[in-house]
Amino acid sequence: MILEAVILHIRAGESAAFEAVFKQAVPIISSMKGFIQIELQKCMEVADQYLLLVQWETLEDHTQGFRGSPEYQEWRKLLHHFYEPFPVVEHYERIL
Amino acid sequence: MILEAVILHIRAGESAAFEAVFKQAVPIISSMKGFIQIELQKCMEVADQYLLLVQWETLEDHTQGFRGSPEYQEWRKLLHHFYEPFPVVEHYERIL
């Protein structure tokens, strides 16, 4: 099991719209092979900043399965225009 | 419930020592009022980078309760010398 972690910076003034669209987009990702869980967390100190946490069974379920799928094109179209700058995506393995 | 999230950069070559000391230090934080859960996650792409996630009942349980406690001084002494640079600590509220 691995954790995808991404800090998202949303264009100023678009956070409410982003949250609404994100909720609509969840079924796209949650139907993918290897998907386990998703969390969207809103930063208390920095306006328009979020932490996205997605658990996948394997790294490849995210980097190849999801990113190589038609569903990812739909996810991109719905969400990527909210991000400024485009985020760095990292993957983590739990130590404890 | 709030999430403390911190990206930790460990001095080169000290990650194994950091992990060992971190495991010893967990009971210090897990005994504090308002503590719910802790995760230490190791980055797969960036050497010596970790993601620390701590769930607290309230923001103040972390920022005032823990940081104002004698236990925090012990936590600092054990762990802070591993960090370079000193990390930015942020707090998040779950949206979904």
N, CA and C atoms of all chains as a GROMACS GRO file, in nm:
protein
  576
    1MET      N    1   0.084  -0.119   0.000
    1MET     CA    2   0.000   0.000   0.000
    1MET      C    3   0.088   0.125   0.000
    2ILE      N    4   0.055   0.221  -0.085
    2ILE     CA    5   0.133   0.343  -0.088
    2ILE      C    6   0.038   0.464  -0.078
    3LEU      N    7   0.098   0.576  -0.040
    3LEU     CA    8   0.021   0.699  -0.022
    3LEU      C    9   0.068   0.802  -0.125
    4GLU      N   10  -0.026   0.848  -0.207
    4GLU     CA   11   0.000   0.963  -0.296
    4GLU      C   12  -0.032   1.088  -0.214
    5ALA      N   13   0.064   1.182  -0.208
    5ALA     CA   14   0.042   1.305  -0.132
    5ALA      C   15   0.075   1.424  -0.220
    6VAL      N   16  -0.018   1.520  -0.226
    6VAL     CA   17  -0.003   1.635  -0.314
    6VAL      C   18  -0.052   1.760  -0.243
    7ILE      N   19   0.032   1.863  -0.239
    7ILE     CA   20  -0.015   1.993  -0.190
    7ILE      C   21  -0.067   2.070  -0.310
    8LEU      N   22  -0.194   2.110  -0.302
    8LEU     CA   23  -0.261   2.179  -0.412
    8LEU      C   24  -0.275   2.327  -0.379
    9HIS      N   25  -0.236   2.412  -0.474
    9HIS     CA   26  -0.260   2.556  -0.462
    9HIS      C   27  -0.367   2.592  -0.565
   10ILE      N   28  -0.480   2.642  -0.515
   10ILE     CA   29  -0.594   2.673  -0.600
   10ILE      C   30  -0.592   2.822  -0.635
   11ARG      N   31  -0.629   2.853  -0.759
   11ARG     CA   32  -0.633   2.994  -0.803
   11ARG      C   33  -0.719   3.075  -0.705
   12ALA      N   34  -0.672   3.195  -0.673
   12ALA     CA   35  -0.740   3.279  -0.574
   12ALA      C   36  -0.887   3.294  -0.609
   13GLY      N   37  -0.972   3.274  -0.510
   13GLY     CA   38  -1.116   3.293  -0.528
   13GLY      C   39  -1.189   3.173  -0.584
   14GLU      N   40  -1.115   3.066  -0.618
   14GLU     CA   41  -1.180   2.950  -0.683
   14GLU      C   42  -1.192   2.829  -0.591
   15SER      N   43  -1.162   2.847  -0.462
   15SER     CA   44  -1.162   2.731  -0.372
   15SER      C   45  -1.301   2.668  -0.357
   16ALA      N   46  -1.405   2.749  -0.347
   16ALA     CA   47  -1.540   2.693  -0.330
   16ALA      C   48  -1.579   2.613  -0.454
   17ALA      N   49  -1.551   2.668  -0.571
   17ALA     CA   50  -1.582   2.596  -0.696
   17ALA      C   51  -1.499   2.467  -0.705
   18PHE      N   52  -1.371   2.476  -0.667
   18PHE     CA   53  -1.284   2.358  -0.668
   18PHE      C   54  -1.342   2.247  -0.580
   19GLU      N   55  -1.383   2.282  -0.459
   19GLU     CA   56  -1.436   2.181  -0.366
   19GLU      C   57  -1.560   2.113  -0.424
   20ALA      N   58  -1.648   2.192  -0.486
   20ALA     CA   59  -1.771   2.138  -0.543
   20ALA      C   60  -1.739   2.042  -0.657
   21VAL      N   61  -1.648   2.082  -0.745
   21VAL     CA   62  -1.612   1.997  -0.858
   21VAL      C   63  -1.538   1.873  -0.810
   22PHE      N   64  -1.452   1.892  -0.710
   22PHE     CA   65  -1.376   1.778  -0.658
   22PHE      C   66  -1.471   1.669  -0.608
   23LYS      N   67  -1.574   1.708  -0.534
   23LYS     CA   68  -1.669   1.610  -0.482
   23LYS      C   69  -1.738   1.533  -0.595
   24GLN      N   70  -1.766   1.604  -0.705
   24GLN     CA   71  -1.826   1.536  -0.821
   24GLN      C   72  -1.726   1.440  -0.887
   25ALA      N   73  -1.598   1.472  -0.877
   25ALA     CA   74  -1.495   1.395  -0.947
   25ALA      C   75  -1.451   1.270  -0.871
   26VAL      N   76  -1.483   1.262  -0.742
   26VAL     CA   77  -1.436   1.149  -0.661
   26VAL      C   78  -1.474   1.012  -0.721
   27PRO      N   79  -1.596   0.993  -0.770
   27PRO     CA   80  -1.628   0.861  -0.826
   27PRO      C   81  -1.539   0.819  -0.943
   28ILE      N   82  -1.481   0.916  -1.014
   28ILE     CA   83  -1.390   0.884  -1.124
   28ILE      C   84  -1.269   0.807  -1.071
   29ILE      N   85  -1.207   0.861  -0.965
   29ILE     CA   86  -1.086   0.799  -0.912
   29ILE      C   87  -1.118   0.677  -0.826
   30SER      N   88  -1.229   0.682  -0.754
   30SER     CA   89  -1.257   0.574  -0.659
   30SER      C   90  -1.300   0.445  -0.729
   31SER      N   91  -1.330   0.454  -0.858
   31SER     CA   92  -1.368   0.333  -0.933
   31SER      C   93  -1.246   0.263  -0.994
   32MET      N   94  -1.126   0.323  -0.979
   32MET     CA   95  -1.008   0.269  -1.046
   32MET      C   96  -0.952   0.148  -0.971
   33LYS      N   97  -0.888   0.058  -1.047
   33LYS     CA   98  -0.820  -0.057  -0.988
   33LYS      C   99  -0.711  -0.010  -0.890
   34GLY      N  100  -0.708  -0.070  -0.772
   34GLY     CA  101  -0.603  -0.038  -0.676
   34GLY      C  102  -0.634   0.080  -0.587
   35PHE      N  103  -0.742   0.152  -0.614
   35PHE     CA  104  -0.780   0.264  -0.528
   35PHE      C  105  -0.825   0.211  -0.392
   36ILE      N  106  -0.778   0.276  -0.285
   36ILE     CA  107  -0.821   0.235  -0.150
   36ILE      C  108  -0.899   0.346  -0.080
   37GLN      N  109  -0.842   0.467  -0.078
   37GLN     CA  110  -0.907   0.573   0.000
   37GLN      C  111  -0.860   0.710  -0.046
   38ILE      N  112  -0.946   0.811  -0.032
   38ILE     CA  113  -0.908   0.948  -0.067
   38ILE      C  114  -0.946   1.041   0.046
   39GLU      N  115  -0.861   1.143   0.069
   39GLU     CA  116  -0.891   1.251   0.163
   39GLU      C  117  -0.854   1.383   0.098
   40LEU      N  118  -0.941   1.481   0.112
   40LEU     CA  119  -0.906   1.618   0.074
   40LEU      C  120  -0.907   1.701   0.201
   41GLN      N  121  -0.795   1.764   0.231
   41GLN     CA  122  -0.778   1.841   0.354
   41GLN      C  123  -0.749   1.986   0.319
   42LYS      N  124  -0.816   2.080   0.387
   42LYS     CA  125  -0.798   2.224   0.360
   42LYS      C  126  -0.706   2.287   0.464
   43CYS      N  127  -0.608   2.360   0.418
   43CYS     CA  128  -0.509   2.419   0.510
   43CYS      C  129  -0.571   2.531   0.594
   44MET      N  130  -0.539   2.532   0.724
   44MET     CA  131  -0.592   2.635   0.814
   44MET      C  132  -0.506   2.761   0.812
   45GLU      N  133  -0.382   2.752   0.769
   45GLU     CA  134  -0.292   2.869   0.773
   45GLU      C  135  -0.278   2.939   0.638
   46VAL      N  136  -0.289   2.865   0.529
   46VAL     CA  137  -0.260   2.920   0.396
   46VAL      C  138  -0.387   2.915   0.311
   47ALA      N  139  -0.435   3.032   0.267
   47ALA     CA  140  -0.558   3.038   0.188
   47ALA      C  141  -0.541   2.960   0.058
   48ASP      N  142  -0.646   2.892   0.017
   48ASP     CA  143  -0.650   2.823  -0.113
   48ASP      C  144  -0.547   2.710  -0.125
   49GLN      N  145  -0.502   2.658  -0.011
   49GLN     CA  146  -0.409   2.545  -0.013
   49GLN      C  147  -0.478   2.420   0.044
   50TYR      N  148  -0.457   2.308  -0.022
   50TYR     CA  149  -0.517   2.180   0.018
   50TYR      C  150  -0.409   2.072   0.020
   51LEU      N  151  -0.438   1.966   0.094
   51LEU     CA  152  -0.354   1.847   0.092
   51LEU      C  153  -0.441   1.731   0.043
   52LEU      N  154  -0.401   1.672  -0.069
   52LEU     CA  155  -0.472   1.558  -0.124
   52LEU      C  156  -0.395   1.431  -0.086
   53LEU      N  157  -0.464   1.336  -0.026
   53LEU     CA  158  -0.402   1.210   0.014
   53LEU      C  159  -0.483   1.096  -0.048
   54VAL      N  160  -0.417   1.014  -0.128
   54VAL     CA  161  -0.485   0.900  -0.190
   54VAL      C  162  -0.405   0.774  -0.160
   55GLN      N  163  -0.472   0.675  -0.106
   55GLN     CA  164  -0.407   0.546  -0.085
   55GLN      C  165  -0.435   0.455  -0.204
   56TRP      N  166  -0.326   0.393  -0.253
   56TRP     CA  167  -0.332   0.297  -0.364
   56TRP      C  168  -0.269   0.166  -0.320
   57GLU      N  169  -0.313   0.057  -0.381
   57GLU     CA  170  -0.251  -0.072  -0.348
   57GLU      C  171  -0.104  -0.075  -0.389
   58THR      N  172  -0.073  -0.023  -0.511
   58THR     CA  173   0.066  -0.020  -0.558
   58THR      C  174   0.092   0.116  -0.625
   59LEU      N  175   0.221   0.149  -0.638
   59LEU     CA  176   0.260   0.271  -0.708
   59LEU      C  177   0.207   0.271  -0.852
   60GLU      N  178   0.215   0.156  -0.918
   60GLU     CA  179   0.175   0.145  -1.057
   60GLU      C  180   0.024   0.163  -1.075
   61ASP      N  181  -0.054   0.127  -0.974
   61ASP     CA  182  -0.199   0.152  -0.984
   61ASP      C  183  -0.226   0.300  -1.007
   62HIS      N  184  -0.142   0.386  -0.949
   62HIS     CA  185  -0.158   0.530  -0.971
   62HIS      C  186  -0.087   0.576  -1.097
   63THR      N  187   0.044   0.546  -1.107
   63THR     CA  188   0.126   0.609  -1.210
   63THR      C  189   0.099   0.551  -1.349
   64GLN      N  190   0.061   0.424  -1.356
   64GLN     CA  191   0.033   0.364  -1.486
   64GLN      C  192  -0.117   0.342  -1.505
   65GLY      N  193  -0.181   0.273  -1.406
   65GLY     CA  194  -0.322   0.241  -1.420
   65GLY      C  195  -0.409   0.365  -1.432
   66PHE      N  196  -0.406   0.451  -1.331
   66PHE     CA  197  -0.493   0.569  -1.335
   66PHE      C  198  -0.448   0.669  -1.439
   67ARG      N  199  -0.318   0.704  -1.437
   67ARG     CA  200  -0.271   0.809  -1.529
   67ARG      C  201  -0.281   0.767  -1.676
   68GLY      N  202  -0.281   0.638  -1.701
   68GLY     CA  203  -0.291   0.591  -1.839
   68GLY      C  204  -0.434   0.565  -1.885
   69SER      N  205  -0.531   0.597  -1.801
   69SER     CA  206  -0.670   0.560  -1.830
   69SER      C  207  -0.749   0.674  -1.894
   70PRO      N  208  -0.859   0.640  -1.963
   70PRO     CA  209  -0.951   0.744  -2.012
   70PRO      C  210  -1.012   0.824  -1.895
   71GLU      N  211  -1.031   0.758  -1.781
   71GLU     CA  212  -1.087   0.828  -1.664
   71GLU      C  213  -0.996   0.944  -1.621
   72TYR      N  214  -0.864   0.927  -1.636
   72TYR     CA  215  -0.772   1.034  -1.595
   72TYR      C  216  -0.791   1.158  -1.682
   73GLN      N  217  -0.822   1.137  -1.810
   73GLN     CA  218  -0.846   1.252  -1.897
   73GLN      C  219  -0.967   1.333  -1.849
   74GLU      N  220  -1.067   1.262  -1.797
   74GLU     CA  221  -1.186   1.328  -1.744
   74GLU      C  222  -1.151   1.403  -1.615
   75TRP      N  223  -1.075   1.338  -1.527
   75TRP     CA  224  -1.027   1.396  -1.401
   75TRP      C  225  -0.949   1.525  -1.429
   76ARG      N  226  -0.856   1.517  -1.525
   76ARG     CA  227  -0.774   1.633  -1.564
   76ARG      C  228  -0.862   1.750  -1.608
   77LYS      N  229  -0.958   1.717  -1.695
   77LYS     CA  230  -1.041   1.822  -1.754
   77LYS      C  231  -1.123   1.893  -1.646
   78LEU      N  232  -1.169   1.815  -1.548
   78LEU     CA  233  -1.249   1.874  -1.441
   78LEU      C  234  -1.164   1.957  -1.344
   79LEU      N  235  -1.041   1.911  -1.313
   79LEU     CA  236  -0.971   1.965  -1.197
   79LEU      C  237  -0.844   2.044  -1.227
   80HIS      N  238  -0.771   2.012  -1.332
   80HIS     CA  239  -0.637   2.069  -1.346
   80HIS      C  240  -0.636   2.221  -1.365
   81HIS      N  241  -0.744   2.275  -1.420
   81HIS     CA  242  -0.746   2.420  -1.443
   81HIS      C  243  -0.755   2.501  -1.314
   82PHE      N  244  -0.785   2.434  -1.201
   82PHE     CA  245  -0.790   2.506  -1.072
   82PHE      C  246  -0.651   2.528  -1.013
   83TYR      N  247  -0.550   2.451  -1.058
   83TYR     CA  248  -0.420   2.449  -0.991
   83TYR      C  249  -0.327   2.557  -1.048
   84GLU      N  250  -0.265   2.632  -0.959
   84GLU     CA  251  -0.167   2.733  -1.000
   84GLU      C  252  -0.067   2.754  -0.887
   85PRO      N  253   0.058   2.704  -0.899
   85PRO     CA  254   0.114   2.630  -1.013
   85PRO      C  255   0.066   2.485  -1.015
   86PHE      N  256   0.105   2.413  -1.120
   86PHE     CA  257   0.070   2.272  -1.127
   86PHE      C  258   0.147   2.197  -1.016
   87PRO      N  259   0.080   2.110  -0.944
   87PRO     CA  260   0.141   2.053  -0.822
   87PRO      C  261   0.247   1.946  -0.848
   88VAL      N  262   0.332   1.928  -0.747
   88VAL     CA  263   0.428   1.817  -0.744
   88VAL      C  264   0.360   1.700  -0.674
   89VAL      N  265   0.357   1.586  -0.739
   89VAL     CA  266   0.296   1.467  -0.682
   89VAL      C  267   0.406   1.377  -0.627
   90GLU      N  268   0.391   1.337  -0.502
   90GLU     CA  269   0.490   1.246  -0.443
   90GLU      C  270   0.420   1.124  -0.386
   91HIS      N  271   0.496   1.016  -0.370
   91HIS     CA  272   0.443   0.890  -0.316
   91HIS      C  273   0.523   0.852  -0.192
   92TYR      N  274   0.454   0.793  -0.097
   92TYR     CA  275   0.515   0.761   0.031
   92TYR      C  276   0.480   0.618   0.072
   93GLU      N  277   0.573   0.559   0.148
   93GLU     CA  278   0.550   0.429   0.212
   93GLU      C  279   0.547   0.448   0.362
   94ARG      N  280   0.449   0.388   0.427
   94ARG     CA  281   0.435   0.409   0.571
   94ARG      C  282   0.544   0.337   0.650
   95ILE      N  283   0.610   0.412   0.738
   95ILE     CA  284   0.716   0.358   0.826
   95ILE      C  285   0.653   0.317   0.959
   96LEU      N  286   0.566   0.403   1.009
   96LEU     CA  287   0.489   0.369   1.130
   96LEU      C  288   0.362   0.451   1.133
   97MET      N  289  -1.177   1.758   1.476
   97MET     CA  290  -1.052   1.687   1.453
   97MET      C  291  -0.970   1.759   1.347
   98ILE      N  292  -0.842   1.775   1.370
   98ILE     CA  293  -0.757   1.843   1.272
   98ILE      C  294  -0.634   1.755   1.243
   99LEU      N  295  -0.573   1.784   1.128
   99LEU     CA  296  -0.455   1.707   1.086
   99LEU      C  297  -0.334   1.800   1.082
  100GLU      N  298  -0.232   1.764   1.160
  100GLU     CA  299  -0.101   1.832   1.150
  100GLU      C  300  -0.024   1.760   1.039
  101ALA      N  301   0.027   1.836   0.941
  101ALA     CA  302   0.102   1.775   0.831
  101ALA      C  303   0.234   1.849   0.816
  102VAL      N  304   0.342   1.772   0.811
  102VAL     CA  305   0.476   1.830   0.805
  102VAL      C  306   0.563   1.750   0.711
  103ILE      N  307   0.624   1.816   0.614
  103ILE     CA  308   0.725   1.749   0.531
  103ILE      C  309   0.860   1.768   0.599
  104LEU      N  310   0.925   1.656   0.629
  104LEU     CA  311   1.053   1.658   0.702
  104LEU      C  312   1.167   1.626   0.606
  105HIS      N  313   1.270   1.708   0.610
  105HIS     CA  314   1.393   1.680   0.536
  105HIS      C  315   1.499   1.644   0.639
  106ILE      N  316   1.550   1.522   0.627
  106ILE     CA  317   1.647   1.470   0.724
  106ILE      C  318   1.788   1.489   0.668
  107ARG      N  319   1.881   1.523   0.756
  107ARG     CA  320   2.021   1.541   0.713
  107ARG      C  321   2.068   1.416   0.640
  108ALA      N  322   2.142   1.437   0.533
  108ALA     CA  323   2.187   1.325   0.449
  108ALA      C  324   2.258   1.219   0.532
  109GLY      N  325   2.218   1.095   0.511
  109GLY     CA  326   2.284   0.984   0.580
  109GLY      C  327   2.228   0.954   0.717
  110GLU      N  328   2.132   1.036   0.766
  110GLU     CA  329   2.081   1.015   0.902
  110GLU      C  330   1.940   0.958   0.907
  111SER      N  331   1.889   0.915   0.792
  111SER     CA  332   1.750   0.868   0.790
  111SER      C  333   1.728   0.743   0.876
  112ALA      N  334   1.820   0.649   0.873
  112ALA     CA  335   1.802   0.527   0.953
  112ALA      C  336   1.802   0.561   1.102
  113ALA      N  337   1.894   0.647   1.144
  113ALA     CA  338   1.898   0.689   1.284
  113ALA      C  339   1.772   0.765   1.321
  114PHE      N  340   1.727   0.853   1.231
  114PHE     CA  341   1.604   0.928   1.256
  114PHE      C  342   1.486   0.833   1.278
  115GLU      N  343   1.471   0.733   1.192
  115GLU     CA  344   1.358   0.641   1.205
  115GLU      C  345   1.362   0.567   1.339
  116ALA      N  346   1.481   0.526   1.380
  116ALA     CA  347   1.494   0.453   1.507
  116ALA      C  348   1.457   0.542   1.625
  117VAL      N  349   1.506   0.665   1.623
  117VAL     CA  350   1.476   0.757   1.734
  117VAL      C  351   1.328   0.796   1.732
  118PHE      N  352   1.274   0.814   1.610
  118PHE     CA  353   1.133   0.852   1.600
  118PHE      C  354   1.044   0.746   1.666
  119LYS      N  355   1.073   0.620   1.639
  119LYS     CA  356   0.992   0.512   1.698
  119LYS      C  357   0.998   0.516   1.851
  120GLN      N  358   1.116   0.549   1.904
  120GLN     CA  359   1.128   0.562   2.050
  120GLN      C  360   1.049   0.682   2.102
  121ALA      N  361   1.037   0.786   2.019
  121ALA     CA  362   0.975   0.911   2.064
  121ALA      C  363   0.822   0.908   2.057
  122VAL      N  364   0.766   0.813   1.984
  122VAL     CA  365   0.620   0.811   1.966
  122VAL      C  366   0.542   0.814   2.099
  123PRO      N  367   0.582   0.736   2.201
  123PRO     CA  368   0.504   0.742   2.325
  123PRO      C  369   0.498   0.880   2.390
  124ILE      N  370   0.596   0.965   2.361
  124ILE     CA  371   0.594   1.102   2.416
  124ILE      C  372   0.472   1.176   2.364
  125ILE      N  373   0.451   1.171   2.232
  125ILE     CA  374   0.342   1.247   2.171
  125ILE      C  375   0.208   1.174   2.189
  126SER      N  376   0.210   1.042   2.187
  126SER     CA  377   0.082   0.968   2.191
  126SER      C  378   0.017   0.971   2.328
  127SER      N  379   0.092   1.015   2.428
  127SER     CA  380   0.035   1.026   2.563
  127SER      C  381  -0.030   1.162   2.589
  128MET      N  382  -0.019   1.254   2.492
  128MET     CA  383  -0.068   1.390   2.514
  128MET      C  384  -0.219   1.400   2.500
  129LYS      N  385  -0.277   1.495   2.574
  129LYS     CA  386  -0.422   1.522   2.563
  129LYS      C  387  -0.455   1.561   2.418
  130GLY      N  388  -0.560   1.500   2.363
  130GLY     CA  389  -0.607   1.537   2.230
  130GLY      C  390  -0.540   1.462   2.117
  131PHE      N  391  -0.436   1.385   2.147
  131PHE     CA  392  -0.370   1.305   2.043
  131PHE      C  393  -0.464   1.195   1.996
  132ILE      N  394  -0.473   1.176   1.864
  132ILE     CA  395  -0.557   1.068   1.810
  132ILE      C  396  -0.473   0.963   1.738
  133GLN      N  397  -0.387   1.008   1.644
  133GLN     CA  398  -0.316   0.910   1.561
  133GLN      C  399  -0.192   0.973   1.501
  134ILE      N  400  -0.089   0.893   1.474
  134ILE     CA  401   0.033   0.942   1.409
  134ILE      C  402   0.072   0.848   1.296
  135GLU      N  403   0.123   0.906   1.188
  135GLU     CA  404   0.179   0.829   1.077
  135GLU      C  405   0.310   0.894   1.037
  136LEU      N  406   0.411   0.812   1.013
  136LEU     CA  407   0.534   0.860   0.951
  136LEU      C  408   0.547   0.789   0.816
  137GLN      N  409   0.556   0.867   0.710
  137GLN     CA  410   0.558   0.814   0.574
  137GLN      C  411   0.689   0.856   0.508
  138LYS      N  412   0.756   0.763   0.441
  138LYS     CA  413   0.886   0.790   0.375
  138LYS      C  414   0.865   0.810   0.225
  139CYS      N  415   0.921   0.917   0.171
  139CYS     CA  416   0.902   0.952   0.030
  139CYS      C  417   0.976   0.852  -0.060
  140MET      N  418   0.909   0.810  -0.168
  140MET     CA  419   0.968   0.716  -0.262
  140MET      C  420   1.052   0.788  -0.368
  141GLU      N  421   1.031   0.916  -0.389
  141GLU     CA  422   1.102   0.988  -0.495
  141GLU      C  423   1.219   1.073  -0.443
  142VAL      N  424   1.209   1.122  -0.320
  142VAL     CA  425   1.309   1.216  -0.269
  142VAL      C  426   1.378   1.154  -0.148
  143ALA      N  427   1.510   1.136  -0.158
  143ALA     CA  428   1.587   1.075  -0.049
  143ALA      C  429   1.575   1.160   0.077
  144ASP      N  430   1.566   1.094   0.191
  144ASP     CA  431   1.568   1.160   0.322
  144ASP      C  432   1.450   1.255   0.343
  145GLN      N  433   1.340   1.233   0.271
  145GLN     CA  434   1.220   1.314   0.291
  145GLN      C  435   1.107   1.227   0.347
  146TYR      N  436   1.037   1.282   0.446
  146TYR     CA  437   0.927   1.212   0.512
  146TYR      C  438   0.806   1.304   0.519
  147LEU      N  439   0.690   1.241   0.536
  147LEU     CA  440   0.567   1.314   0.564
  147LEU      C  441   0.516   1.267   0.700
  148LEU      N  442   0.506   1.362   0.792
  148LEU     CA  443   0.454   1.332   0.926
  148LEU      C  444   0.309   1.380   0.932
  149LEU      N  445   0.219   1.290   0.970
  149LEU     CA  446   0.077   1.323   0.981
  149LEU      C  447   0.032   1.290   1.123
  150VAL      N  448  -0.019   1.389   1.193
  150VAL     CA  449  -0.068   1.366   1.330
  150VAL      C  450  -0.211   1.419   1.340
  151GLN      N  451  -0.301   1.335   1.384
  151GLN     CA  452  -0.439   1.380   1.408
  151GLN      C  453  -0.453   1.422   1.554
  152TRP      N  454  -0.513   1.541   1.571
  152TRP     CA  455  -0.541   1.595   1.705
  152TRP      C  456  -0.690   1.627   1.715
  153GLU      N  457  -0.741   1.624   1.836
  153GLU     CA  458  -0.883   1.661   1.853
  153GLU      C  459  -0.907   1.807   1.818
  154THR      N  460  -0.818   1.896   1.862
  154THR     CA  461  -0.830   2.039   1.830
  154THR      C  462  -0.693   2.096   1.793
  155LEU      N  463  -0.694   2.210   1.726
  155LEU     CA  464  -0.569   2.280   1.693
  155LEU      C  465  -0.489   2.311   1.818
  156GLU      N  466  -0.560   2.355   1.924
  156GLU     CA  467  -0.494   2.396   2.048
  156GLU      C  468  -0.429   2.279   2.121
  157ASP      N  469  -0.483   2.158   2.102
  157ASP     CA  470  -0.418   2.041   2.163
  157ASP      C  471  -0.275   2.028   2.112
  158HIS      N  472  -0.252   2.067   1.987
  158HIS     CA  473  -0.115   2.064   1.934
  158HIS      C  474  -0.038   2.191   1.967
  159THR      N  475  -0.096   2.306   1.928
  159THR     CA  476  -0.018   2.430   1.931
  159THR      C  477   0.005   2.482   2.073
  160GLN      N  478  -0.089   2.457   2.163
  160GLN     CA  479  -0.073   2.503   2.300
  160GLN      C  480  -0.041   2.386   2.394
  161GLY      N  481  -0.127   2.282   2.389
  161GLY     CA  482  -0.108   2.169   2.481
  161GLY      C  483   0.027   2.101   2.464
  162PHE      N  484   0.052   2.049   2.345
  162PHE     CA  485   0.177   1.975   2.324
  162PHE      C  486   0.297   2.069   2.324
  163ARG      N  487   0.289   2.176   2.244
  163ARG     CA  488   0.407   2.263   2.232
  163ARG      C  489   0.441   2.335   2.362
  164GLY      N  490   0.343   2.350   2.450
  164GLY     CA  491   0.370   2.416   2.578
  164GLY      C  492   0.408   2.320   2.689
  165SER      N  493   0.425   2.194   2.657
  165SER     CA  494   0.444   2.091   2.761
  165SER      C  495   0.591   2.057   2.783
  166PRO      N  496   0.625   2.001   2.901
  166PRO     CA  497   0.761   1.948   2.923
  166PRO      C  498   0.791   1.834   2.824
  167GLU      N  499   0.688   1.758   2.785
  167GLU     CA  500   0.710   1.647   2.690
  167GLU      C  501   0.763   1.699   2.556
  168TYR      N  502   0.719   1.819   2.516
  168TYR     CA  503   0.766   1.874   2.388
  168TYR      C  504   0.915   1.902   2.392
  169GLN      N  505   0.964   1.943   2.508
  169GLN     CA  506   1.108   1.969   2.520
  169GLN      C  507   1.188   1.840   2.498
  170GLU      N  508   1.132   1.730   2.546
  170GLU     CA  509   1.198   1.600   2.528
  170GLU      C  510   1.192   1.559   2.379
  171TRP      N  511   1.075   1.578   2.317
  171TRP     CA  512   1.053   1.550   2.174
  171TRP      C  513   1.153   1.629   2.089
  172ARG      N  514   1.165   1.759   2.119
  172ARG     CA  515   1.259   1.847   2.048
  172ARG      C  516   1.401   1.795   2.056
  173LYS      N  517   1.440   1.761   2.180
  173LYS     CA  518   1.579   1.721   2.204
  173LYS      C  519   1.613   1.594   2.125
  174LEU      N  520   1.514   1.503   2.119
  174LEU     CA  521   1.537   1.377   2.047
  174LEU      C  522   1.540   1.396   1.896
  175LEU      N  523   1.454   1.485   1.844
  175LEU     CA  524   1.426   1.481   1.699
  175LEU      C  525   1.472   1.603   1.619
  176HIS      N  526   1.472   1.720   1.678
  176HIS     CA  527   1.489   1.840   1.595
  176HIS      C  528   1.626   1.850   1.528
  177HIS      N  529   1.727   1.787   1.588
  177HIS     CA  530   1.863   1.796   1.530
  177HIS      C  531   1.874   1.719   1.397
  178PHE      N  532   1.773   1.633   1.368
  178PHE     CA  533   1.776   1.559   1.240
  178PHE      C  534   1.729   1.646   1.123
  179TYR      N  535   1.657   1.756   1.149
  179TYR     CA  536   1.589   1.832   1.043
  179TYR      C  537   1.679   1.940   0.983
  180GLU      N  538   1.687   1.940   0.848
  180GLU     CA  539   1.763   2.044   0.780
  180GLU      C  540   1.701   2.068   0.643
  181PRO      N  541   1.629   2.180   0.621
  181PRO     CA  542   1.605   2.290   0.717
  181PRO      C  543   1.497   2.253   0.818
  182PHE      N  544   1.472   2.341   0.912
  182PHE     CA  545   1.366   2.318   1.009
  182PHE      C  546   1.232   2.325   0.936
  183PRO      N  547   1.142   2.231   0.962
  183PRO     CA  548   1.022   2.218   0.878
  183PRO      C  549   0.914   2.323   0.905
  184VAL      N  550   0.830   2.341   0.805
  184VAL     CA  551   0.709   2.422   0.817
  184VAL      C  552   0.596   2.328   0.860
  185VAL      N  553   0.530   2.364   0.970
  185VAL     CA  554   0.419   2.282   1.021
  185VAL      C  555   0.288   2.347   0.979
  186GLU      N  556   0.201   2.268   0.918
  186GLU     CA  557   0.069   2.321   0.879
  186GLU      C  558  -0.040   2.232   0.935
  187HIS      N  559  -0.160   2.290   0.946
  187HIS     CA  560  -0.276   2.218   0.999
  187HIS      C  561  -0.387   2.219   0.895
  188TYR      N  562  -0.461   2.111   0.891
  188TYR     CA  563  -0.564   2.094   0.788
  188TYR      C  564  -0.694   2.045   0.852
  189GLU      N  565  -0.804   2.083   0.785
  189GLU     CA  566  -0.936   2.032   0.822
  189GLU      C  567  -0.987   1.949   0.705
  190ARG      N  568  -1.044   1.834   0.736
  190ARG     CA  569  -1.086   1.743   0.629
  190ARG      C  570  -1.214   1.795   0.561
  191ILE      N  571  -1.208   1.802   0.429
  191ILE     CA  572  -1.322   1.844   0.347
  191ILE      C  573  -1.401   1.722   0.303
  192LEU      N  574  -1.327   1.620   0.261
  192LEU     CA  575  -1.390   1.491   0.229
  192LEU      C  576  -1.287   1.381   0.242
   0.00000   0.00000   0.00000
